[in-house]
Amino acid sequence: MALTEEQKAIKKEFAGYKRKVNEIAGEIHDIVEDTIWVDYVKLPDLSQKVEEAMKDLIAFKAQHDFLK
């Protein structure tokens, strides 16, 4: 089944949500792997950001059945 132009645009927007979550998760990973003793204070803020980004991603996905 070929995607419509609207579906392609929605998939592109969804990819942006995923990218945001992955970028934040990458920051957390880098701190845990490399600088935990110095940058541990950044983890609560990053945790909040990843939680909010995941909520946005899940809500967006729920609005578009074909993404499931």
N, C-alpha and C positions, 0 to 999 in steps of 0.2 A: 504494500500500500504506500503510495507516494504521499509525502506531506504537502499540505497547502502552504502558501507563502506565510499565512498567519501562524500556522503551526511551526514553521521554520523560525519565525521571529520569536515565538514563545520558547522554543528550545534554546535559542541563543540567549534569551534573557535568563532562562533557568541555568544555563552554563555559567552565567555571571554570578548567580547566587552560590553555586557550587564552588566557583573560584574563590569567592570571598571567604567561605568557610575553610577551604584548604589553605589559604594564605594565613589566616589566623592560627590554624592548627600547626602550620609550619613554624610560625613564630614560637608557639609553645614548645614544639619539638626542639627547636634550636636552643632555647633556654635550658630545657631539661638535659639535653645532650652536652652543651658547651659551657653555659654560664650560670648554672643554677645557684651557685654560691653568691653571686653578685646580683643577678636579675630576678631572683625568686619573688621579689616584691611586685613584679609586673604580672605575675600569674593570675591573681584575682581579677584584675581588669581584663586580661585576655580571655579568661574563662567566661566572664560576663558577655564579652563581645562575641565569642563563638556560640554561646547559648542564644543570643539574640539573632545572630545570622542563621542558625539552624531553624529557629522558629519561623523566620521569614521564608527560608527555603521550603520548609514543610507546608506552610500556608500556601505558597505559590503552587507547589506541586498538587495540593489538594484541589485547587481551582481548575486544574487542567488534567482531565482523566487520561489523556493519551501519554502522559509522562510516566505513568505507573508501570 
